[in-house]
Amino acid sequence: MKVRSILASALLVLLVAAGAAGLQKKKDEDAGTRSVQGVVRDLNDNGAEGAVVQLKNTKTLQVRSFITQQDGNYQFQGLSTSVDYELKTDHDGLTSAVKRLSAFDSRTKAVINLKLEKKK
């Protein structure tokens, strides 16, 4: 009986410790990430639904895409705070200038709006 009680107590301590370690790890992961969001505007300054926003990691050259919602909104989450990113968008033969989210930008929730223009 006493052995079972000791084993049950030890198991409880291990479960609590594992849970606390998991929470700390999640907290540390969140501390090293950020997000970027914004609105893509067309030539008439309206939100551009269906525009493809590309986010390029300048370190790995990996590109992620987001198709804008009805109001032209886009968002990317889980971005590293130690990497520069480039953003641009294309839609119906129009494109935007490339905008940069720098590693030196300390915002955890950056807002970068993009404006569609005629291709040059």
Secondary structure, 3 states (H helix, E strand, C coil): CHHHHHHHHHHHHHHHHHHHHHHHHHHHHHHCEEEEEEEEECCCCCECCCCEEEEEECCCCCEEEEECCCCCEEEEEEEECCCCEEEEEEECCEECCCEEECCCCCCCEEECCEECEECC
